[in-house]
Amino acid sequence: MDGKKLEYKEILARNGKTEYLNKYMGGSKDVLEFKSCVPVIMYNRIRPYIQRIANGEDSSLITGYPITEMLCSSGTSAGEPKMMPSIAEDLDRRTFLYNLIMPIINQYVPGLDDGKAMFLYFVKAEMSTPCGLPARTVLTSYYKSKHFKCRSRDPYNDFTSPDQAILCNDSNQSMYCQLLAGLVHRHQVLRLGAVFASAFLRTISFLECKWVNLCTDIRTGQLDPTITDLGCRSAMLTVLSSPNPRLADEIEDICGRESWKGIVCYLWPRARYIEAVVTGSMAQYIPSLEYYSDGKLPLVCTMYASSECYFGVNLKPLCDPADVAFTLLPNMGYFEFIPLGENGTLVTDVDEEEEVAKDKLVNLVDVRLGCYYELVVTTFAGLYRYRIASTTTKQTKRTCTRASRKPKKLLEPHNALLVEYTSYAEASSVPGHYVIYWEIRNCTNATNNATATPLEAKVLQECCIAVEEELDYVYRRCRANDKSVGPLEIRVVKPGTFDALMDLYIDQGGSINQYKTPRCIKSDAALMLLDSKCQGFLL
């Protein structure tokens, strides 16, 4: 890739003869014509072209280079997975970004070459399109590539997890073996993490259920017989080289405590930080991460990426999660921006679902500090002026996250933690109303929450009022004036319910790496599961 060429010119030079661009530009490769003629789109506009390629038509429909695979989004944000085209050199770009992370962090946290990293990474069994192209998640693509499997030894990226455990398609067996390896190397671990905060917390929940088995394995030097994956068993023979009853006793003593507050620091005493995505919808997990680390470990968010494109890196990784900012890398693609209103919403003459007026977009050099924008990307693989996420979706997540903050503060004096939530719009009653599902954890007995004493109804009533006060103006107007929305309903579910919800989505094809709890439930199966776990209702 020639770094001296402007990326949008290179993209047009390569892809100018594609059917998609020809439709709007008639073979021209002029940048001004690109900006005046090519529409700003959402996925539904490019989907027919992607589907045609998946069915066997030539890649030249959208790109000048052969499409080597389709990358599948998680589907938990938008309701259904999307397929994104990818070409061979995209892996080079992703690897380039990954290789920037440690030099950046090393400026703030020196000495990371003197220990190991316990990162929980997972793959998902891949599928094929009708024409035989691999269809898999972007992280599965990377972990199965030569860029990862054939990487040279790097003391700054010495993982506790054997590659065979990472590459195991069974997420439970993979998690068990990766946790076991992390515990065996507990005194060497300098950093911890997972791709998303939700995946790291899922690992803590898994540890709560399995620590006795893990200690038995360490004590005897024998892997649990329920681990049947041959790659995992082979790799763990090296990790469990001999019985270690002393280490098993140490871990038993820590995990057997009444409270798991600070458990991460006790199990991995040399850890310097936790690395995971904690921005956007993941911000709601910050209190839980701080609880399990006793607020002693910085939460590091290193990069901004999606199935569509990798975007940029955080040049100040130790900043507060609320202050995280990403520097966009122009070699990843061509970036444009839709100006938004003062509160981050679309301005009135921009239609959420249809195309945005072409002259509304601004270039990277023209964005203004303190203003809100929606990111639009053009990629080498065939996405043109593609809106990364609808603003309404972002705004809904932002509202939900904000609305969950006050209840968390109200619960803290009762030693309770709001660990997870979701919602759906109940339309079977008149007027309709919103239902919010909460999972609340009693922090005094983290290893036995099934028997925790329920909170008083008065406390939950205060939480319910606090949520409604934080919802936006439109909701409050419909609730108080128009009477078109009924009272908010909160349903408290049993501990472990949201782990079961994650399992449901993973069984349906989702990935632990990319899983994000859906904030608006649309699946009947998911609603049935949530309602079956309810402990109480509150209006």
C-alpha positions as CSV (number, residue, x, y, z in Angstrom):
1,M,0.0,0.0,0.0
2,D,1.5,3.3,-1.1
3,G,1.2,5.6,1.9
4,K,2.0,8.7,-0.2
5,K,-1.3,8.5,-2.1
6,L,-4.5,9.9,-0.7
7,E,-6.7,6.9,0.2
8,Y,-9.8,8.1,-1.6
9,K,-7.9,8.6,-4.8
10,E,-6.4,5.1,-4.6
11,I,-9.8,3.6,-3.9
12,L,-11.3,5.3,-6.9
13,A,-8.3,4.3,-9.1
14,R,-8.8,0.6,-8.1
15,N,-12.6,0.5,-8.0
16,G,-13.7,3.1,-10.5
17,K,-14.8,0.5,-13.1
18,T,-17.0,-1.5,-10.7
19,E,-20.7,-1.8,-11.4
20,Y,-21.6,0.1,-8.3
21,L,-19.5,3.2,-8.9
22,N,-20.2,3.1,-12.7
23,K,-23.9,3.4,-11.9
24,Y,-23.3,6.8,-10.3
25,M,-20.0,8.1,-11.9
26,G,-20.1,6.6,-15.4
27,G,-16.5,5.5,-15.2
28,S,-15.1,8.8,-13.9
29,K,-12.4,8.7,-11.2
30,D,-12.8,12.3,-10.3
31,V,-13.0,13.0,-6.5
32,L,-15.4,15.9,-6.9
33,E,-17.8,13.7,-9.0
34,F,-17.6,11.0,-6.3
35,K,-18.7,13.4,-3.7
36,S,-21.5,15.0,-5.8
37,C,-22.9,11.8,-7.3
38,V,-22.3,8.8,-5.0
39,P,-25.1,8.6,-2.3
40,V,-24.6,8.3,1.4
41,I,-26.1,4.9,2.3
42,M,-27.0,2.4,5.0
43,Y,-26.6,-1.4,4.7
44,N,-29.9,-2.0,2.9
45,R,-28.6,-0.1,-0.2
46,I,-25.4,-2.2,-0.6
47,R,-26.8,-5.5,0.6
48,P,-28.1,-6.6,-2.8
49,Y,-24.6,-6.3,-4.3
50,I,-23.1,-8.2,-1.4
51,Q,-25.7,-10.9,-1.7
52,R,-25.0,-11.3,-5.4
53,I,-21.3,-11.8,-4.7
54,A,-22.1,-14.3,-1.9
55,N,-24.2,-16.2,-4.5
56,G,-21.3,-16.4,-6.9
57,E,-21.2,-13.2,-9.0
58,D,-17.8,-11.5,-9.6
59,S,-16.2,-9.2,-7.0
60,S,-16.1,-6.5,-9.6
61,L,-19.7,-5.6,-8.7
62,I,-18.2,-3.4,-5.9
63,T,-14.4,-3.7,-5.8
64,G,-11.4,-4.1,-8.1
65,Y,-9.8,-6.8,-6.0
66,P,-11.0,-10.3,-5.3
67,I,-13.2,-10.6,-2.2
68,T,-11.7,-13.3,-0.1
69,E,-14.3,-13.6,2.7
70,M,-17.4,-12.1,4.1
71,L,-17.2,-10.7,7.7
72,C,-20.3,-11.2,9.8
73,S,-21.4,-8.6,12.4
74,S,-22.7,-9.9,15.7
75,G,-26.3,-9.0,15.0
76,T,-26.9,-8.0,18.6
77,S,-26.7,-4.3,17.8
78,A,-28.8,-4.1,14.7
79,G,-31.1,-7.1,15.2
80,E,-29.6,-9.4,12.5
81,P,-26.0,-10.1,11.3
82,K,-24.7,-8.2,8.3
83,M,-22.1,-9.5,5.8
84,M,-19.3,-7.1,5.0
85,P,-16.9,-7.7,2.0
86,S,-13.2,-8.2,2.8
87,I,-10.2,-8.4,0.6
88,A,-6.8,-10.0,1.3
89,E,-4.9,-6.8,2.1
90,D,-7.5,-5.8,4.8
91,L,-5.8,-8.3,7.1
92,D,-2.6,-6.3,6.5
93,R,-4.3,-3.1,7.6
94,R,-5.8,-4.7,10.7
95,T,-2.4,-6.2,11.6
96,F,-0.9,-2.8,11.1
97,L,-3.3,-1.3,13.6
98,Y,-2.8,-4.1,16.2
99,N,1.0,-3.5,15.9
100,L,0.5,0.1,16.9
101,I,-1.1,-0.7,20.3
102,M,1.9,-1.8,22.3
103,P,4.3,1.0,21.3
104,I,1.6,3.4,22.4
105,I,0.9,1.7,25.7
106,N,4.6,1.2,26.4
107,Q,5.0,5.0,26.6
108,Y,2.7,5.0,29.7
109,V,3.2,1.5,31.2
110,P,6.8,0.4,30.8
111,G,8.1,-3.1,31.6
112,L,5.3,-5.1,30.0
113,D,7.9,-7.3,28.3
114,D,8.7,-8.8,31.7
115,G,5.5,-10.8,32.0
116,K,2.4,-12.2,30.3
117,A,-0.9,-10.9,29.0
118,M,-4.1,-12.8,30.0
119,F,-6.4,-11.9,27.2
120,L,-9.6,-13.9,26.6
121,Y,-10.0,-14.3,22.8
122,F,-12.5,-16.6,21.1
123,V,-13.4,-17.8,17.6
124,K,-16.7,-18.8,16.1
125,A,-17.3,-21.7,13.8
126,E,-17.3,-20.3,10.3
127,M,-19.9,-20.8,7.6
128,S,-19.7,-20.5,3.9
129,T,-21.7,-18.4,1.4
130,P,-23.5,-20.2,-1.4
131,C,-20.5,-19.7,-3.7
132,G,-18.0,-21.0,-1.0
133,L,-16.6,-17.8,0.4
134,P,-15.8,-18.1,4.1
135,A,-18.4,-16.2,6.3
136,R,-17.0,-15.5,9.7
137,T,-16.5,-12.8,12.3
138,V,-13.7,-10.3,11.8
139,L,-11.8,-11.6,14.9
140,T,-12.2,-15.2,13.8
141,S,-10.7,-14.2,10.5
142,Y,-7.7,-12.6,12.2
143,Y,-7.1,-15.4,14.7
144,K,-7.2,-18.0,11.9
145,S,-4.9,-16.1,9.6
146,K,-1.2,-16.5,9.2
147,H,-0.8,-13.0,10.6
148,F,-1.8,-14.4,14.0
149,K,-0.9,-18.1,13.9
150,C,2.5,-17.5,12.3
151,R,3.4,-14.4,14.3
152,S,7.0,-14.1,15.5
153,R,7.7,-14.3,19.2
154,D,7.1,-10.9,20.9
155,P,7.8,-10.4,24.6
156,Y,5.3,-7.6,24.7
157,N,2.6,-10.0,23.5
158,D,3.3,-13.1,25.4
159,F,-0.2,-14.6,26.0
160,T,-1.1,-17.0,28.8
161,S,-3.7,-18.7,26.5
162,P,-2.3,-21.3,24.1
163,D,-3.3,-20.7,20.5
164,Q,-5.2,-24.1,20.5
165,A,-7.4,-22.8,23.3
166,I,-8.2,-19.6,21.5
167,L,-8.9,-21.4,18.2
168,C,-11.3,-23.9,19.9
169,N,-14.9,-23.5,18.4
170,D,-16.5,-24.6,21.7
171,S,-16.6,-21.3,23.7
172,N,-17.1,-23.0,27.1
173,Q,-14.1,-25.3,26.6
174,S,-12.1,-22.4,25.2
175,M,-12.9,-20.2,28.2
176,Y,-12.2,-23.0,30.7
177,C,-8.7,-23.7,29.2
178,Q,-7.9,-20.0,28.9
179,L,-8.9,-19.3,32.5
180,L,-6.9,-22.3,33.7
181,A,-3.8,-21.1,31.8
182,G,-4.3,-17.6,33.3
183,L,-4.5,-19.0,36.8
184,V,-1.4,-21.2,36.4
185,H,0.5,-18.1,35.3
186,R,-1.2,-15.8,37.8
187,H,2.1,-14.4,39.2
188,Q,3.4,-13.6,35.7
189,V,0.3,-11.8,34.4
190,L,0.9,-8.0,33.9
191,R,-2.3,-7.2,32.0
192,L,-5.8,-8.6,31.6
193,G,-8.6,-8.2,29.2
194,A,-11.0,-9.2,26.4
195,V,-12.3,-7.5,23.3
196,F,-15.4,-6.2,25.0
197,A,-16.0,-5.5,28.7
198,S,-19.0,-7.8,28.6
199,A,-16.8,-10.7,27.5
200,F,-14.4,-10.1,30.4
201,L,-17.2,-10.0,32.9
202,R,-18.6,-13.2,31.4
203,T,-15.2,-14.7,32.2
204,I,-15.5,-13.6,35.8
205,S,-19.0,-15.2,36.0
206,F,-17.7,-18.4,34.5
207,L,-14.9,-18.4,37.1
208,E,-17.5,-18.2,39.9
209,C,-19.0,-21.4,38.6
210,K,-15.9,-23.3,37.8
211,W,-13.1,-22.3,40.2
212,V,-13.4,-25.5,42.2
213,N,-12.9,-27.6,39.1
214,L,-10.0,-25.4,38.0
215,C,-8.3,-25.7,41.4
216,T,-8.7,-29.5,41.2
217,D,-7.0,-29.5,37.8
218,I,-4.1,-27.4,39.2
219,R,-3.8,-29.6,42.3
220,T,-3.7,-32.9,40.4
221,G,-2.0,-31.7,37.2
222,Q,-4.8,-33.3,35.2
223,L,-7.2,-31.6,32.9
224,D,-11.0,-31.9,33.6
225,P,-12.4,-34.8,31.5
226,T,-15.2,-32.6,30.3
227,I,-12.6,-30.9,28.1
228,T,-12.8,-33.1,25.0
229,D,-11.3,-30.8,22.3
230,L,-8.1,-32.5,21.2
231,G,-6.3,-29.3,20.5
232,C,-7.1,-27.9,24.0
233,R,-6.1,-31.2,25.7
234,S,-2.8,-31.3,23.8
235,A,-2.0,-27.7,24.7
236,M,-3.0,-27.9,28.3
237,L,-0.7,-30.9,28.9
238,T,2.2,-28.4,28.7
239,V,0.4,-25.8,30.9
240,L,-0.4,-28.5,33.6
241,S,3.1,-30.0,33.5
242,S,2.9,-31.2,37.1
243,P,0.6,-31.1,40.2
244,N,0.8,-27.8,42.1
245,P,-1.2,-28.1,45.3
246,R,0.3,-24.9,46.7
247,L,-1.0,-22.8,43.8
248,A,-4.4,-24.6,44.1
249,D,-4.6,-23.7,47.8
250,E,-3.8,-20.0,47.0
251,I,-6.6,-19.8,44.5
252,E,-9.0,-21.6,46.6
253,D,-8.4,-19.2,49.5
254,I,-9.0,-16.2,47.3
255,C,-12.1,-17.6,45.5
256,G,-13.6,-18.9,48.6
257,R,-13.9,-15.4,50.2
258,E,-17.4,-14.1,51.1
259,S,-17.0,-11.1,48.8
260,W,-15.4,-11.0,45.4
261,K,-14.7,-7.3,45.5
262,G,-11.2,-6.8,44.2
263,I,-11.0,-10.5,43.1
264,V,-9.0,-9.6,39.9
265,C,-6.2,-7.9,41.9
266,Y,-6.0,-10.8,44.4
267,L,-5.8,-13.5,41.7
268,W,-3.4,-11.6,39.4
269,P,-1.5,-9.3,41.9
270,R,1.0,-8.0,39.3
271,A,-1.7,-6.8,36.8
272,R,-1.2,-3.2,35.7
273,Y,-4.5,-2.6,33.8
274,I,-7.6,-4.2,32.3
275,E,-7.9,-3.8,28.5
276,A,-11.4,-3.9,26.9
277,V,-13.8,-1.7,25.0
278,V,-15.5,0.3,27.7
279,T,-17.0,3.1,25.5
280,G,-20.5,3.3,24.0
281,S,-22.8,0.6,25.1
282,M,-19.9,-1.0,27.1
283,A,-19.7,2.0,29.4
284,Q,-22.4,0.5,31.6
285,Y,-20.0,-2.2,32.7
286,I,-17.5,0.2,34.2
287,P,-18.9,-0.1,37.7
288,S,-18.7,-3.9,37.6
289,L,-15.1,-3.8,36.3
290,E,-14.3,-1.3,39.1
291,Y,-15.9,-3.6,41.7
292,Y,-14.0,-6.7,40.7
293,S,-10.7,-4.7,40.5
294,D,-11.6,-2.6,43.6
295,G,-11.0,0.5,41.5
296,K,-7.2,-0.2,41.5
297,L,-6.7,-1.0,37.8
298,P,-7.0,1.5,34.9
299,L,-9.5,0.5,32.3
300,V,-7.8,0.8,28.9
301,C,-9.6,1.1,25.6
302,T,-7.0,0.9,22.9
303,M,-8.8,1.0,19.5
304,Y,-12.0,1.8,17.5
305,A,-13.0,-0.9,15.0
306,S,-15.9,-2.7,13.5
307,S,-16.7,-5.5,11.0
308,E,-16.9,-2.8,8.3
309,C,-13.5,-1.2,8.9
310,Y,-10.9,-0.6,11.5
311,F,-10.8,3.1,12.3
312,G,-8.2,4.3,14.7
313,V,-6.3,4.1,18.1
314,N,-6.4,5.8,21.5
315,L,-3.2,7.7,21.9
316,K,-3.9,8.3,25.6
317,P,-4.7,4.8,26.8
318,L,-4.7,5.5,30.5
319,C,-7.3,8.3,30.3
320,D,-10.6,8.1,32.1
321,P,-13.1,6.0,30.1
322,A,-15.3,9.1,29.8
323,D,-12.5,10.9,28.0
324,V,-11.5,8.3,25.5
325,A,-10.8,9.7,22.1
326,F,-9.6,7.9,19.0
327,T,-7.2,9.1,16.3
328,L,-8.4,8.0,12.9
329,L,-5.9,6.3,10.6
330,P,-6.4,7.5,7.0
331,N,-4.8,4.4,5.6
332,M,-7.7,2.3,6.8
333,G,-10.2,4.0,4.5
334,Y,-11.7,7.3,3.5
335,F,-13.6,9.0,6.3
336,E,-16.4,11.6,6.0
337,F,-18.7,13.1,8.6
338,I,-22.4,14.0,8.9
339,P,-22.8,17.0,11.1
340,L,-25.2,16.4,14.0
341,G,-27.1,18.7,16.4
342,E,-25.8,20.0,19.7
343,N,-27.0,16.9,21.6
344,G,-25.7,14.4,19.0
345,T,-29.0,13.9,17.2
346,L,-29.6,14.3,13.5
347,V,-30.5,17.8,12.3
348,T,-34.1,18.2,11.1
349,D,-33.4,18.0,7.3
350,V,-31.5,14.8,7.5
351,D,-33.6,11.6,7.1
352,E,-32.6,8.8,9.4
353,E,-33.6,5.9,7.2
354,E,-33.1,7.4,3.7
355,E,-29.9,8.8,2.1
356,V,-28.3,11.9,3.5
357,A,-28.0,14.9,1.2
358,K,-24.5,14.5,-0.4
359,D,-23.5,18.1,0.3
360,K,-24.1,17.7,4.0
361,L,-20.8,15.7,4.6
362,V,-17.6,17.3,5.7
363,N,-14.0,16.0,5.4
364,L,-11.7,14.9,8.2
365,V,-9.8,18.2,8.0
366,D,-13.0,20.2,8.3
367,V,-14.4,18.7,11.5
368,R,-14.7,21.2,14.4
369,L,-13.7,20.6,18.0
370,G,-16.7,20.2,20.3
371,C,-19.2,19.3,17.5
372,Y,-21.0,16.0,17.0
373,Y,-20.7,14.0,13.8
374,E,-21.7,10.6,12.5
375,L,-18.9,8.6,10.8
376,V,-19.2,7.7,7.1
377,V,-16.6,5.4,5.5
378,T,-15.5,4.4,2.1
379,T,-13.4,1.2,2.0
380,F,-11.1,-0.6,-0.4
381,A,-13.3,-3.7,-0.2
382,G,-16.4,-2.0,-1.7
383,L,-18.3,0.1,0.9
384,Y,-18.9,3.6,-0.4
385,R,-20.1,6.5,1.8
386,Y,-21.4,4.0,4.2
387,R,-22.9,5.1,7.5
388,I,-21.3,3.1,10.3
389,A,-24.3,3.2,12.7
390,S,-27.7,5.0,12.6
391,T,-27.8,8.0,14.9
392,T,-31.1,6.9,16.4
393,T,-29.5,3.6,17.5
394,K,-26.6,5.5,19.0
395,Q,-28.9,8.0,20.7
396,T,-31.1,5.1,22.2
397,K,-28.0,3.4,23.6
398,R,-26.8,6.8,25.0
399,T,-30.2,7.4,26.6
400,C,-30.3,3.9,28.1
401,T,-26.8,4.2,29.5
402,R,-27.6,7.6,31.1
403,A,-30.9,6.3,32.5
404,S,-29.1,3.5,34.3
405,R,-26.6,5.7,36.2
406,K,-29.0,7.1,38.8
407,P,-30.4,3.6,39.8
408,K,-26.8,2.4,40.2
409,K,-26.1,5.2,42.7
410,L,-29.4,4.4,44.6
411,L,-28.4,0.7,44.8
412,E,-24.9,1.2,46.1
413,P,-25.9,2.0,49.8
414,H,-27.7,-1.4,49.8
415,N,-24.5,-3.2,48.7
416,A,-26.2,-4.0,45.4
417,L,-25.0,-3.7,41.8
418,L,-27.0,-3.3,38.6
419,V,-24.9,-5.6,36.4
420,E,-27.0,-5.7,33.3
421,Y,-30.2,-4.5,31.6
422,T,-32.2,-4.6,28.4
423,S,-35.7,-3.4,27.3
424,Y,-38.5,-3.9,24.9
425,A,-41.7,-2.0,23.9
426,E,-44.8,-3.8,25.1
427,A,-47.6,-3.1,22.6
428,S,-50.2,-5.6,23.7
429,S,-51.6,-3.2,26.3
430,V,-53.3,0.2,25.6
431,P,-51.5,2.4,26.0
432,G,-48.3,0.6,25.3
433,H,-45.3,1.0,27.6
434,Y,-41.7,0.2,28.0
435,V,-40.4,-2.8,29.9
436,I,-36.9,-2.8,31.4
437,Y,-35.2,-6.0,32.6
438,W,-32.6,-5.6,35.4
439,E,-30.2,-8.1,36.8
440,I,-29.1,-7.0,40.3
441,R,-26.2,-8.5,42.2
442,N,-25.9,-8.6,46.0
443,C,-22.2,-7.8,46.4
444,T,-21.9,-9.2,49.9
445,N,-22.1,-12.8,48.7
446,A,-20.8,-12.8,45.1
447,T,-20.4,-16.6,45.0
448,N,-24.0,-17.4,46.1
449,N,-26.2,-14.7,44.6
450,A,-29.1,-17.2,44.1
451,T,-29.8,-16.9,47.8
452,A,-29.3,-13.2,48.1
453,T,-32.0,-11.2,50.0
454,P,-34.2,-9.3,47.6
455,L,-34.2,-5.5,47.7
456,E,-37.1,-3.7,49.3
457,A,-39.8,-2.7,46.9
458,K,-39.4,0.9,48.0
459,V,-35.8,1.0,46.8
460,L,-36.8,-0.4,43.4
461,Q,-39.7,2.1,43.2
462,E,-37.1,4.9,43.7
463,C,-35.0,3.4,40.9
464,C,-38.0,3.3,38.6
465,I,-38.7,7.0,39.2
466,A,-35.1,7.8,38.6
467,V,-35.1,6.0,35.3
468,E,-38.1,7.8,34.0
469,E,-36.6,11.2,35.0
470,E,-33.6,10.5,32.9
471,L,-35.4,9.5,29.7
472,D,-35.6,12.0,26.9
473,Y,-38.1,14.8,26.3
474,V,-40.1,12.9,23.7
475,Y,-40.7,10.0,26.2
476,R,-41.7,12.4,29.0
477,R,-44.1,14.3,26.7
478,C,-45.8,11.1,25.5
479,R,-46.0,9.9,29.1
480,A,-47.3,13.1,30.8
481,N,-49.1,15.1,28.2
482,D,-50.2,12.8,25.3
483,K,-50.8,9.8,27.6
484,S,-49.8,7.7,24.7
485,V,-47.2,5.8,26.7
486,G,-48.1,3.9,29.9
487,P,-46.0,3.7,33.1
488,L,-42.5,2.2,32.9
489,E,-42.3,-1.4,34.1
490,I,-39.1,-2.8,35.6
491,R,-38.8,-6.6,35.8
492,V,-36.0,-7.9,38.0
493,V,-34.5,-11.2,36.8
494,K,-32.6,-13.9,38.6
495,P,-28.7,-13.8,38.7
496,G,-27.2,-15.4,35.7
497,T,-30.1,-14.5,33.4
498,F,-28.0,-12.3,31.1
499,D,-25.4,-15.0,30.8
500,A,-28.2,-17.3,29.6
501,L,-29.2,-14.5,27.2
502,M,-25.7,-14.4,25.8
503,D,-25.7,-18.2,25.5
504,L,-28.9,-17.9,23.5
505,Y,-27.5,-15.5,21.0
506,I,-24.2,-17.4,20.7
507,D,-26.1,-20.6,20.0
508,Q,-27.9,-18.7,17.2
509,G,-24.6,-17.8,15.6
510,G,-23.2,-14.9,17.7
511,S,-19.6,-14.6,19.0
512,I,-18.5,-14.0,22.5
513,N,-15.8,-11.6,21.2
514,Q,-18.4,-9.4,19.5
515,Y,-21.4,-9.9,21.7
516,K,-23.2,-6.8,22.9
517,T,-26.3,-7.1,25.0
518,P,-29.2,-5.9,22.8
519,R,-30.7,-2.8,24.4
520,C,-34.0,-3.3,22.6
521,I,-35.2,-6.9,22.5
522,K,-36.9,-8.0,19.3
523,S,-36.5,-11.8,19.6
524,D,-39.5,-13.8,20.9
525,A,-37.1,-16.4,22.2
526,A,-35.1,-13.8,24.1
527,L,-38.3,-12.3,25.6
528,M,-39.5,-15.8,26.6
529,L,-36.2,-16.5,28.4
530,L,-36.2,-13.2,30.2
531,D,-39.8,-13.5,31.4
532,S,-39.1,-17.1,32.6
533,K,-36.3,-15.7,34.9
534,C,-38.3,-12.8,36.5
535,Q,-38.3,-12.4,40.2
536,G,-40.5,-9.4,40.5
537,F,-42.4,-6.7,38.6
538,L,-42.6,-3.0,39.4
539,L,-44.6,-0.2,37.7
